[in-house]
Amino acid sequence: MPNGLESRVPDARRRFLLFAAGSAVLMLAYAAVYQWALGTFEGVSTSYIQSLQVVVETFSTTGYGEQAGLWSTTPMFVLMILMQITGVAIIFLTLPLFLVPLVEDALRSSPPPKTDLTDHVVVCTFTSRGDVLVNELDSMGVPYIVVEKDRERAEELHKEGYSVIYGDPEDVETLAKANAEDALALVADDDDETNASIILSARQAAPDLRIVSIVEDGNAVEYHEYAGADRVVLPRRLLGESLSRKAATALSTSVSDAVEIGDDFEIAEVLVKRGSELEGETIAESAIGRRTGVNIIGAWFSGEFVTPPAPTAVIDEHTILLVTGRESELERVKELTQSQTRRHRRGKVVVAGYGEVGTTVADALGSAGVSSVVLDVAEMPGVDVVGDVRNERSLRSAGIEDAQSIVLALDSDTKAIFATLVIKHLSPETEVIARANDSENVAKLYRAGAEYVLALSTVSGRILASSLTDEIVIAPESQIELVRTRAPELVGTSLAEADVRARTNCTVVAVERDGELVTDVGPDFVVQTTDTLVVAGTDPDINAFYERYT
């Protein structure tokens, strides 16, 4: 199917030919009428070619020549008025149909035809998860080039500041223009069939290039691997695994999804439950660090990540704390965040929606030994209750009032938002863990009452970014990077004197010294020459730390 300029050129040519043909027929017809009218009403005989000349002069508004003095009757004047109006109308039609598009094309800012980048990531093509990916790469200082097959879309991206070239990513010549041979990696991010074709073209353009492919249908994985993909990513499966971890963690009194930094030292997300003793307190009032020994790196407030959180920030039922500490310290934080009224509630998990994401959630919960009930509008193997999650009767049939949590794995954000409102009205104590297809709807789901929301594009985009770089991502859905680095500019200085957190927003969570991990890194800790610092922060903040201290 033609696209971009290729589709517009034939359309413009067709319109021009039809317009020119219609104008020619009209002028020939007017010439015949003029010749007849001049002879009939003025008694003057003239040739057809002379009549045609008068019509062309009238249509083009260049004058009427020597025959203007021959008109004296009303019918002739009426005829000439009609010809003048017709000529002006044709001119005004010419402007929007042909001249304006030509001017717009001349003024349009076109993306470059090729790139000279090296050690970059080639992204084919641009999607919502691709947007997350290129932003991650940009913040990490990794160059990229987007190959976009739609010319208008490529021009829009170019105007918005993205690094992009226009071309078909299935074409070997286009990939050569993207300098795939000198690239760090290529990401195929189109539909499953197109991605397979992109992989084959990439293997021809750059045999040693690392290729990561996105797959929507799990059955296509082996075909992409056979085509030559080094890694195949299934976004919906990744999202389902992340949602299932959150649902399983909600039923546990321990921090089960912590990331280990060293022996008995971890970093983890902890969700504050409704009715917990921390709810309604500010960060300062909660005194979490003093009471438990953990270090708060950041926090999500209704889906918005803040690092470090302000002492005056209020903790509510939607707050997710990102903390570091020893296992026993993290357990104490978990205890503080538990609901006082639901501390001993151990209900099941309802999984709403049994597509790719829902199936992954249900399977993962089963493997973890967590009891679940699957609710879906279609009757099929694996579905326990047939019904609509937006219907109170269906929710009651699924046991929502006794459920610890419900995972909304729906294909529509609008349905998920409405379902959240219904669930919170019917069973306020049930935690809602929701999938968002569009990251712009995350805030809406939080406002509707969801306790935890994961956007499909965010999870898959960050997984792609982490697979293409050496930096450690704490979790796919997290915005925090964890790096180990030397900091020569900090040697001989205490963390308080350097004011690391205020100047970079990064947190030094631990230090490797003489083969041991030192976790007691308070404000008075002095950095030594041989120390390797374990630093946590967002991508831009990590870059700021590198620039200032390494």
Backbone torsions as a table, in degrees:
resi	resn	phi	psi	omega
1	MET	NA	128.1	-178.9
2	PRO	-65.1	153.3	179.5
3	ASN	-141.9	166.5	172.8
4	GLY	55.2	-133.0	-177.2
5	LEU	-62.8	-35.4	-177.8
6	GLU	-60.1	-34.0	-179.8
7	SER	-81.3	-30.0	-176.7
8	ARG	-78.6	-33.9	-177.8
9	VAL	-62.8	-50.5	177.5
10	PRO	-60.4	-37.5	179.0
11	ASP	-64.1	-44.5	179.9
12	ALA	-64.8	-41.4	179.2
13	ARG	-64.7	-40.5	179.7
14	ARG	-65.3	-43.4	178.5
15	ARG	-62.9	-41.0	-179.4
16	PHE	-64.5	-43.8	-179.6
17	LEU	-63.9	-42.3	178.7
18	LEU	-65.1	-41.6	179.3
19	PHE	-64.0	-46.6	-179.2
20	ALA	-63.5	-42.4	-179.9
21	ALA	-64.6	-43.1	179.3
22	GLY	-64.0	-40.8	179.4
23	SER	-65.3	-40.1	179.9
24	ALA	-64.5	-45.1	178.9
25	VAL	-61.8	-40.8	-179.8
26	LEU	-63.8	-43.2	-179.8
27	MET	-68.1	-38.1	176.8
28	LEU	-63.3	-39.5	179.5
29	ALA	-67.9	-42.4	178.2
30	TYR	-63.7	-35.8	178.8
31	ALA	-62.2	-42.0	178.6
32	ALA	-65.2	-42.0	179.5
33	VAL	-65.5	-40.6	179.6
34	TYR	-63.4	-45.0	179.9
35	GLN	-59.8	-43.1	179.9
36	TRP	-67.7	-44.8	-176.8
37	ALA	-65.3	-40.2	-179.9
38	LEU	-62.9	-39.8	178.8
39	GLY	-72.8	-37.9	-175.5
40	THR	-76.1	-46.7	-172.6
41	PHE	-95.6	-24.7	-177.7
42	GLU	-111.5	-12.2	-179.4
43	GLY	68.7	25.5	-178.8
44	VAL	-110.8	129.4	179.4
45	SER	-94.3	131.8	178.5
46	THR	-141.4	154.8	-179.2
47	SER	-78.2	163.3	-179.6
48	TYR	-66.6	-37.6	-178.3
49	ILE	-67.4	-35.3	175.6
50	GLN	-66.3	-38.9	178.1
51	SER	-64.0	-40.6	179.0
52	LEU	-64.6	-37.1	177.8
53	GLN	-61.3	-42.7	179.1
54	VAL	-62.0	-41.8	-179.6
55	VAL	-63.9	-44.8	-179.7
56	VAL	-63.3	-42.0	178.5
57	GLU	-62.7	-38.1	-179.5
58	THR	-69.2	-45.8	-179.2
59	PHE	-63.2	-36.7	-176.4
60	SER	-89.7	-0.3	178.9
61	THR	56.8	34.7	179.9
62	THR	-98.1	-4.4	179.0
63	GLY	129.1	-178.4	-175.5
64	TYR	-126.3	1.3	175.7
65	GLY	68.0	-158.9	-174.4
66	GLU	-75.0	-12.2	-175.7
67	GLN	-83.2	-4.9	-179.4
68	ALA	-60.7	-30.4	-179.2
69	GLY	-77.4	-6.2	-178.2
70	LEU	-84.8	-11.4	-175.0
71	TRP	-92.0	125.8	178.7
72	SER	-140.0	-14.4	-177.1
73	THR	-97.7	156.9	-179.6
74	THR	-61.5	-44.6	179.8
75	PRO	-58.1	-35.8	-179.5
76	MET	-68.7	-41.2	178.4
77	PHE	-64.0	-40.3	178.3
78	VAL	-61.8	-42.5	179.2
79	LEU	-61.6	-43.6	-178.4
80	MET	-67.6	-35.9	176.6
81	ILE	-62.5	-43.7	178.8
82	LEU	-61.5	-41.5	179.5
83	MET	-64.7	-40.0	179.5
84	GLN	-64.2	-44.0	179.3
85	ILE	-62.9	-42.5	179.7
86	THR	-62.4	-41.9	-179.3
87	GLY	-64.4	-42.8	179.1
88	VAL	-65.4	-38.9	179.5
89	ALA	-62.4	-40.6	179.2
90	ILE	-64.9	-39.1	179.0
91	ILE	-63.2	-44.5	-179.9
92	PHE	-67.0	-29.0	175.1
93	LEU	-72.4	-30.8	-178.7
94	THR	-65.9	-36.0	-176.4
95	LEU	-60.1	-57.4	-177.2
96	PRO	-72.3	-27.8	-175.8
97	LEU	-79.5	-32.0	-171.8
98	PHE	-130.1	-51.0	-173.6
99	LEU	-69.5	-45.0	-179.5
100	VAL	-61.8	-47.8	176.7
101	PRO	-57.9	-36.0	179.6
102	LEU	-65.1	-41.1	178.4
103	VAL	-66.2	-42.0	179.0
104	GLU	-61.8	-43.4	178.3
105	ASP	-62.0	-37.2	-179.0
106	ALA	-69.3	-33.2	-177.7
107	LEU	-88.7	-13.9	-175.4
108	ARG	-63.7	137.3	177.9
109	SER	-86.9	104.5	-175.8
110	SER	-88.5	145.0	175.6
111	PRO	-67.7	156.1	180.0
112	PRO	-64.3	151.5	-177.7
113	PRO	-73.7	-19.8	-179.2
114	LYS	-157.2	176.0	179.3
115	THR	-132.3	152.0	176.4
116	ASP	-107.4	11.7	180.0
117	LEU	-61.3	149.8	172.7
118	THR	-131.5	158.9	-177.4
119	ASP	51.3	41.6	-178.1
120	HIS	-113.7	174.1	176.6
121	VAL	-109.7	127.5	177.3
122	VAL	-94.0	120.9	-177.7
123	VAL	-109.7	118.4	-178.8
124	CYS	-125.1	107.9	-2.0
125	THR	-113.3	-154.8	-175.4
126	PHE	-98.7	118.4	177.5
127	THR	-129.1	-177.9	178.9
128	SER	-63.5	-40.5	177.7
129	ARG	-72.7	-29.8	175.1
130	GLY	-65.2	-32.9	176.6
131	ASP	-63.5	-44.8	176.2
132	VAL	-61.1	-43.7	-178.3
133	LEU	-60.4	-50.3	-176.2
134	VAL	-68.1	-31.7	175.7
135	ASN	-66.8	-39.1	176.9
136	GLU	-64.3	-46.6	-179.7
137	LEU	-62.1	-41.0	-179.6
138	ASP	-62.8	-42.5	-179.8
139	SER	-69.6	-26.0	178.1
140	MET	-85.1	-5.0	-178.4
141	GLY	79.1	19.3	178.5
142	VAL	-97.0	119.7	-179.5
143	PRO	-68.2	154.5	-179.9
144	TYR	-147.1	162.4	171.3
145	ILE	-140.5	128.1	177.5
146	VAL	-91.9	130.7	173.7
147	VAL	-102.1	111.1	-176.3
148	GLU	-115.1	126.6	-174.8
149	LYS	-83.4	-14.6	177.5
150	ASP	-97.3	118.3	-173.1
151	ARG	-62.7	-45.5	-179.5
152	GLU	-61.7	-40.5	177.8
153	ARG	-65.0	-40.4	178.4
154	ALA	-62.0	-40.5	179.5
155	GLU	-66.4	-39.5	178.1
156	GLU	-62.3	-45.2	-179.8
157	LEU	-63.6	-39.7	179.2
158	HIS	-62.4	-43.0	179.1
159	LYS	-65.3	-31.9	-179.4
160	GLU	-80.3	-3.1	174.7
161	GLY	100.0	4.7	177.9
162	TYR	-77.9	150.6	175.0
163	SER	-84.1	110.6	-170.1
164	VAL	-147.6	147.8	168.6
165	ILE	-126.9	153.0	179.2
166	TYR	-94.4	132.4	177.0
167	GLY	166.5	167.9	179.6
168	ASP	-85.8	115.8	-178.0
169	PRO	-67.4	-13.1	175.8
170	GLU	-81.1	-7.9	-177.8
171	ASP	-93.9	126.3	-179.4
172	VAL	-59.9	-37.8	-179.1
173	GLU	-64.1	-38.7	177.7
174	THR	-64.1	-42.6	179.2
175	LEU	-65.9	-31.7	175.4
176	ALA	-66.3	-38.1	176.9
177	LYS	-66.7	-27.7	176.1
178	ALA	-81.4	3.8	179.5
179	ASN	55.9	46.0	-178.2
180	ALA	-61.2	-29.7	-177.3
181	GLU	-63.2	-30.6	-179.7
182	ASP	-105.5	16.0	-176.6
183	ALA	-85.0	157.0	174.7
184	LEU	-73.5	-40.9	-179.0
185	ALA	-165.7	166.8	174.8
186	LEU	-128.5	136.7	177.2
187	VAL	-113.4	119.3	177.0
188	ALA	-92.5	109.7	-173.1
189	ASP	-130.6	65.9	175.8
190	ASP	-130.0	-156.1	174.7
191	ASP	-74.4	167.1	-171.1
192	ASP	-59.4	-43.2	-178.3
193	GLU	-69.3	-43.2	179.1
194	THR	-63.9	-39.5	179.4
195	ASN	-60.5	-39.3	177.9
196	ALA	-61.1	-41.4	178.3
197	SER	-66.4	-39.2	178.3
198	ILE	-62.4	-40.7	179.9
199	ILE	-60.3	-46.0	-179.2
200	LEU	-63.1	-41.8	179.0
201	SER	-66.2	-39.2	179.7
202	ALA	-65.4	-39.0	178.6
203	ARG	-64.4	-33.5	178.0
204	GLN	-74.4	-40.1	-178.2
205	ALA	-72.5	-35.4	-177.0
206	ALA	-148.3	89.6	-174.4
207	PRO	-57.2	-30.4	-176.4
208	ASP	-97.4	5.2	-177.2
209	LEU	-69.5	138.5	174.7
210	ARG	-78.5	127.4	-175.0
211	ILE	-120.7	126.5	175.2
212	VAL	-114.7	129.2	-176.2
213	SER	-118.1	143.7	176.5
214	ILE	-97.6	132.9	-179.1
215	VAL	-128.6	130.4	176.2
216	GLU	-89.4	-39.8	-179.2
217	ASP	-97.6	118.8	-178.0
218	GLY	-59.6	-23.5	179.9
219	ASN	-70.9	-14.0	-177.7
220	ALA	-91.0	-3.0	-175.0
221	VAL	-57.5	-50.7	-175.9
222	GLU	-63.4	-30.3	179.1
223	TYR	-71.4	-36.6	177.2
224	HIS	-68.8	-39.2	176.7
225	GLU	-65.3	-39.1	178.8
226	TYR	-66.5	-33.7	179.0
227	ALA	-69.9	-22.1	176.6
228	GLY	127.2	10.6	179.0
229	ALA	-71.3	135.4	176.9
230	ASP	-79.0	-31.4	177.2
231	ARG	-145.8	139.0	177.7
232	VAL	-116.9	125.1	-177.8
233	VAL	-108.5	129.8	176.4
234	LEU	-108.5	97.7	-174.2
235	PRO	-56.7	-43.3	-176.6
236	ARG	-68.2	-34.8	178.1
237	ARG	-69.1	-40.8	177.3
238	LEU	-61.3	-42.2	179.4
239	LEU	-64.5	-42.9	178.7
240	GLY	-60.5	-40.3	178.8
241	GLU	-65.1	-40.4	179.1
242	SER	-65.9	-42.8	178.8
243	LEU	-64.2	-40.2	-179.4
244	SER	-66.0	-36.2	177.2
245	ARG	-62.6	-40.9	179.4
246	LYS	-66.5	-39.8	179.5
247	ALA	-66.8	-41.8	179.6
248	ALA	-67.5	-37.8	179.5
249	THR	-65.4	-34.5	179.7
250	ALA	-62.6	-25.8	-179.5
251	LEU	-91.8	-1.5	-175.3
252	SER	-110.4	145.2	175.3
253	THR	-89.3	-2.8	178.1
254	SER	-108.8	163.0	178.2
255	VAL	-88.0	97.2	-170.0
256	SER	-91.3	-12.7	-177.5
257	ASP	-115.7	30.7	178.2
258	ALA	-72.8	152.1	176.8
259	VAL	-104.5	124.5	-175.6
260	GLU	-78.2	128.6	175.6
261	ILE	-95.7	-40.4	177.7
262	GLY	-156.6	-173.3	179.0
263	ASP	-58.5	119.1	177.0
264	ASP	56.7	34.5	175.5
265	PHE	-142.3	122.4	-170.0
266	GLU	-137.2	167.4	173.6
267	ILE	-128.0	137.8	-172.6
268	ALA	-153.5	158.9	171.5
269	GLU	-97.4	136.2	178.8
270	VAL	-129.3	121.9	-179.5
271	LEU	-85.8	129.2	176.7
272	VAL	-81.4	123.5	-177.1
273	LYS	-88.5	154.4	174.9
274	ARG	-62.4	132.9	179.2
275	GLY	88.1	3.5	178.5
276	SER	-76.3	164.0	-177.7
277	GLU	-73.4	-11.6	177.4
278	LEU	-87.6	-19.3	-175.1
279	GLU	-61.9	130.0	178.2
280	GLY	91.6	-9.8	179.3
281	GLU	-92.0	154.9	172.5
282	THR	-81.1	167.6	176.8
283	ILE	-56.8	-42.3	-179.1
284	ALA	-66.9	-44.5	-178.3
285	GLU	-65.2	-33.0	-177.7
286	SER	-68.3	-27.2	-179.9
287	ALA	48.5	43.0	-175.9
288	ILE	-60.6	-43.3	-179.1
289	GLY	-60.9	-45.6	-178.6
290	ARG	-68.7	-36.7	-175.0
291	ARG	-78.8	-26.6	-174.5
292	THR	-121.7	-24.3	-177.9
293	GLY	93.7	-2.0	-179.0
294	VAL	-82.2	167.3	176.5
295	ASN	-115.9	123.0	179.0
296	ILE	-84.0	115.0	179.3
297	ILE	-84.4	-42.2	-177.4
298	GLY	-164.5	-178.1	179.3
299	ALA	-158.1	148.1	172.9
300	TRP	-98.8	123.7	174.7
301	PHE	-113.0	104.8	-177.7
302	SER	53.0	43.5	175.0
303	GLY	89.7	-9.1	179.1
304	GLU	-99.5	123.7	-176.7
305	PHE	-87.1	134.7	179.4
306	VAL	-129.6	129.6	176.0
307	THR	-142.8	127.1	-14.3
308	PRO	-76.7	155.7	179.2
309	PRO	-71.0	142.9	-180.0
310	ALA	-68.5	145.9	178.3
311	PRO	-57.1	-26.5	-178.6
312	THR	-88.8	-2.4	-179.7
313	ALA	-65.5	134.0	-176.2
314	VAL	-91.1	131.6	177.9
315	ILE	-86.0	127.7	176.1
316	ASP	-127.5	-172.0	-174.8
317	GLU	-68.3	-14.2	179.2
318	HIS	-98.9	-0.8	-176.1
319	THR	-74.0	135.8	174.3
320	ILE	-119.8	119.6	-178.4
321	LEU	-92.5	135.0	174.0
322	LEU	-105.3	112.0	-171.5
323	VAL	-129.5	156.3	173.4
324	THR	-122.4	148.7	177.9
325	GLY	167.3	-178.8	175.8
326	ARG	-75.8	161.6	-175.2
327	GLU	-55.9	-42.8	-179.6
328	SER	-64.9	-34.5	178.9
329	GLU	-70.1	-40.6	177.4
330	LEU	-64.1	-35.9	178.0
331	GLU	-64.7	-36.2	178.3
332	ARG	-66.7	-38.3	176.3
333	VAL	-63.6	-43.8	178.8
334	LYS	-57.8	-40.2	179.7
335	GLU	-64.4	-39.8	179.8
336	LEU	-67.2	-29.0	-176.1
337	THR	-88.3	-6.0	-179.9
338	GLN	-74.0	148.3	177.6
339	SER	-69.1	134.3	178.8
340	GLN	-69.2	-32.8	-178.2
341	THR	-86.0	-17.2	-176.0
342	ARG	-119.8	17.8	-172.9
343	ARG	-56.2	-35.0	-175.7
344	HIS	-106.7	10.1	179.1
345	ARG	-75.9	127.8	-174.9
346	ARG	-132.4	50.1	-177.1
347	GLY	-74.0	178.8	-179.1
348	LYS	-83.7	-179.2	176.2
349	VAL	-113.6	129.4	174.0
350	VAL	-94.5	129.8	177.4
351	VAL	-108.7	113.0	-178.5
352	ALA	-100.5	114.2	-177.0
353	GLY	105.1	123.2	-174.4
354	TYR	-122.3	43.1	172.9
355	GLY	-85.9	-150.7	-179.1
356	GLU	-60.9	-45.2	-179.0
357	VAL	-68.7	-48.7	-178.6
358	GLY	-61.6	-40.5	177.9
359	THR	-61.2	-44.0	178.4
360	THR	-62.1	-42.5	179.1
361	VAL	-61.4	-49.5	-177.8
362	ALA	-61.8	-42.7	-180.0
363	ASP	-65.0	-42.1	-179.0
364	ALA	-66.8	-39.2	177.9
365	LEU	-65.4	-40.3	177.4
366	GLY	-61.7	-41.7	179.1
367	SER	-65.6	-28.8	179.6
368	ALA	-87.1	0.5	179.3
369	GLY	77.2	21.9	-179.7
370	VAL	-97.2	128.2	179.8
371	SER	-70.6	134.5	-178.7
372	SER	-142.1	157.1	175.3
373	VAL	-126.0	126.8	-177.4
374	VAL	-97.8	127.7	179.0
375	LEU	-118.1	127.6	179.7
376	ASP	-150.9	156.8	-179.1
377	VAL	-74.9	-19.0	-178.4
378	ALA	-108.1	141.7	176.8
379	GLU	-83.9	122.2	-179.5
380	MET	-159.7	163.1	177.9
381	PRO	-57.1	132.9	-179.8
382	GLY	100.9	-18.5	179.8
383	VAL	-89.7	124.3	-178.3
384	ASP	-88.8	-37.0	-179.0
385	VAL	-130.0	126.2	178.0
386	VAL	-94.2	120.7	-179.3
387	GLY	170.7	174.9	-178.4
388	ASP	-96.2	128.5	-178.0
389	VAL	-64.5	-17.0	177.9
390	ARG	-85.5	-0.8	-178.6
391	ASN	-103.7	127.5	-176.6
392	GLU	-61.0	-38.0	-179.5
393	ARG	-63.1	-42.3	178.8
394	SER	-64.1	-41.0	179.5
395	LEU	-64.5	-40.5	178.2
396	ARG	-65.4	-38.0	178.1
397	SER	-62.8	-31.2	179.0
398	ALA	-83.1	-4.1	178.7
399	GLY	78.8	37.2	-174.9
400	ILE	-63.3	-32.7	-175.6
401	GLU	-70.7	-18.8	177.2
402	ASP	-106.5	1.3	-175.2
403	ALA	-81.5	141.5	174.2
404	GLN	-70.6	-41.1	-178.4
405	SER	-154.6	164.1	174.5
406	ILE	-132.6	134.2	177.3
407	VAL	-102.0	118.0	178.5
408	LEU	-92.2	99.9	-179.7
409	ALA	-107.3	59.5	-174.1
410	LEU	-97.5	157.1	-177.8
411	ASP	-88.7	0.6	-179.0
412	SER	-131.9	126.3	177.9
413	ASP	-67.0	-33.8	178.6
414	THR	-62.4	-42.8	176.9
415	LYS	-63.9	-41.7	-178.3
416	ALA	-64.3	-39.9	179.6
417	ILE	-64.5	-46.5	-179.5
418	PHE	-66.6	-40.2	178.7
419	ALA	-61.0	-38.3	178.7
420	THR	-62.2	-42.3	178.3
421	LEU	-62.1	-42.7	180.0
422	VAL	-64.9	-44.9	-178.6
423	ILE	-62.3	-44.9	-178.3
424	LYS	-67.5	-29.4	175.5
425	HIS	-72.4	-39.0	-175.6
426	LEU	-81.3	-40.8	-176.1
427	SER	-143.8	81.4	-175.0
428	PRO	-58.7	-26.2	-176.1
429	GLU	-81.4	-12.7	-180.0
430	THR	-79.2	127.1	-179.6
431	GLU	-77.0	133.5	179.0
432	VAL	-102.7	119.2	176.5
433	ILE	-113.7	114.3	-167.1
434	ALA	-119.8	148.2	170.2
435	ARG	-93.0	135.6	173.4
436	ALA	-117.4	128.5	177.5
437	ASN	-79.5	-34.9	-179.9
438	ASP	-113.4	125.2	-177.4
439	SER	-61.7	-23.0	179.4
440	GLU	-68.4	-18.3	-178.4
441	ASN	-93.5	-0.6	-179.6
442	VAL	-59.7	-46.8	-179.1
443	ALA	-62.4	-37.2	179.0
444	LYS	-63.2	-42.5	179.9
445	LEU	-64.3	-38.4	176.0
446	TYR	-64.4	-42.7	179.7
447	ARG	-65.7	-29.8	178.4
448	ALA	-72.2	-18.4	176.8
449	GLY	125.0	0.5	180.0
450	ALA	-65.8	141.0	179.0
451	GLU	-84.4	-31.3	-177.0
452	TYR	-147.8	130.9	-177.8
453	VAL	-131.5	134.6	175.7
454	LEU	-123.2	129.6	178.3
455	ALA	-90.5	132.8	-178.7
456	LEU	-57.3	-45.3	-177.3
457	SER	-66.5	-36.0	-178.8
458	THR	-67.7	-47.2	-179.2
459	VAL	-61.2	-50.6	-177.0
460	SER	-68.4	-37.5	179.6
461	GLY	-64.5	-41.2	-179.7
462	ARG	-73.6	-33.4	175.4
463	ILE	-63.0	-42.4	178.0
464	LEU	-61.9	-45.3	-179.0
465	ALA	-61.4	-43.3	-178.5
466	SER	-68.4	-30.4	-180.0
467	SER	-75.5	-16.2	-177.8
468	LEU	-100.8	-7.1	-179.1
469	THR	-128.1	173.2	-179.2
470	ASP	-93.0	-1.8	-177.6
471	GLU	-77.3	147.0	-178.0
472	ILE	-88.3	124.9	174.9
473	VAL	-97.2	125.6	-176.5
474	ILE	-59.9	-43.7	176.1
475	ALA	-154.5	152.6	-178.3
476	PRO	-55.9	-36.7	-176.3
477	GLU	-87.4	-3.0	-177.1
478	SER	-89.1	154.4	177.2
479	GLN	-100.4	7.3	-174.8
480	ILE	-100.3	134.4	172.8
481	GLU	-103.4	151.6	178.3
482	LEU	-124.7	119.4	-176.7
483	VAL	-128.5	151.8	172.6
484	ARG	-110.8	126.1	-174.2
485	THR	-153.8	151.9	169.2
486	ARG	-82.3	150.1	-179.5
487	ALA	-134.4	78.0	-175.7
488	PRO	-58.9	-28.4	-178.9
489	GLU	-74.2	-9.8	179.1
490	LEU	-99.7	-9.6	-175.9
491	VAL	-58.6	129.9	179.3
492	GLY	83.3	3.6	-177.8
493	THR	-118.4	142.5	175.2
494	SER	-80.3	157.4	180.0
495	LEU	-63.4	-31.5	177.6
496	ALA	-68.2	-42.0	179.8
497	GLU	-66.4	-39.6	-179.9
498	ALA	-73.5	-24.7	-179.6
499	ASP	54.0	48.1	-174.3
500	VAL	-57.1	-47.2	-173.8
501	ARG	-66.7	-40.8	-178.8
502	ALA	-69.1	-34.4	-175.2
503	ARG	-85.6	-25.1	-176.0
504	THR	-127.4	-11.0	-174.2
505	ASN	68.5	6.9	178.0
506	CYS	-91.2	156.5	178.2
507	THR	-121.2	126.9	172.8
508	VAL	-82.4	106.1	-173.1
509	VAL	-90.3	-22.1	179.3
510	ALA	-165.4	167.8	178.9
511	VAL	-138.3	131.3	175.2
512	GLU	-90.9	117.7	-177.1
513	ARG	-135.1	121.7	177.2
514	ASP	55.0	40.5	175.8
515	GLY	82.0	1.4	179.3
516	GLU	-119.6	152.6	178.5
517	LEU	-95.5	116.0	178.7
518	VAL	-94.9	118.7	-177.7
519	THR	-103.8	-12.3	178.2
520	ASP	-87.7	78.6	-176.1
521	VAL	-114.7	71.3	179.2
522	GLY	-79.4	-173.7	-177.1
523	PRO	-59.2	-27.8	-177.3
524	ASP	-88.8	1.4	-178.7
525	PHE	-67.3	128.7	-179.2
526	VAL	-105.3	127.7	-178.3
527	VAL	-77.7	134.5	177.5
528	GLN	-105.9	167.1	-173.5
529	THR	-59.7	-39.5	-174.8
530	THR	-88.6	1.4	-176.8
531	ASP	-70.6	141.0	168.9
532	THR	-112.5	119.8	-175.5
533	LEU	-88.9	138.0	172.1
534	VAL	-98.9	111.7	-171.3
535	VAL	-117.1	136.5	177.7
536	ALA	-118.3	139.3	178.2
537	GLY	177.0	171.8	175.7
538	THR	-72.1	166.4	-177.5
539	ASP	-55.6	-50.4	179.1
540	PRO	-62.7	-36.6	-179.4
541	ASP	-67.6	-38.8	176.6
542	ILE	-61.8	-41.1	177.7
543	ASN	-62.3	-39.7	177.9
544	ALA	-64.4	-37.4	177.6
545	PHE	-63.6	-45.2	178.7
546	TYR	-58.0	-46.8	-175.7
547	GLU	-64.5	-35.0	-174.3
548	ARG	-86.8	-36.4	-168.0
549	TYR	-118.5	-7.3	-177.9
550	THR	-113.1	NA	NA
